[in-house]
Amino acid sequence: MNSFSMSGNSKNQLASKPSTLRNVSRIMGNSRPKGFANFRFHAPTMSWPVPNTLMIEPTESESLRELDRFCDALIAIREEIRAIEKGDQPRTNNILVNSPHPMADLVRDDWDRTYTRDQAAYPLPWLRHRKFWPSVARLDDSYGDLNLFCTCDPVQGEDGSL
């Protein structure tokens, strides 16, 4: 792990390059940040400023309780990876690769996952009382990056032309 500082004085950022985890578990880089949504956290920046790193940037305004909660999420995600490494979970259909888990995903009739709906919805006990439900499941990041589309109204000139 490395910390980066623009000024050389304050280091409030952490870049983690978990190549060992990737080599052993074969979990793709974007699966790790997607897993944070299951714990009520926005996914950290991936591959910037260093390729295949996870950039974690807690702000100075975060409380100790919030930082502890974040550390609990990091530990839980590491345990999910460990289950894949040990062969307790498959490499392709596991809780981390399928993250995040929106409510619509959890209540569908055809549950084909190797873990329970309860594990997907509440990976830590406190989430039963403070759950954030993501609105969508996994998206194909590469496809989205290469096939941008705008959902806003067309931009028109003053004369009404496009």
Secondary structure, 3 states (H helix, E strand, C coil): CECCCCCCCCCCCEEECCHHHHHHHCCCCCHHHHHHHHHCCCCCEECCCCCCCEEECCCCCCCHHHHHHHHHHHHHHHHHHHHHHCCCCCCCCCCCCCCCCCHHHHCCCCCCCCCCHHHHHCCCHHHHCCCCCCCCCCCCHHHHHHCCCCCCCCCCCCCCCC
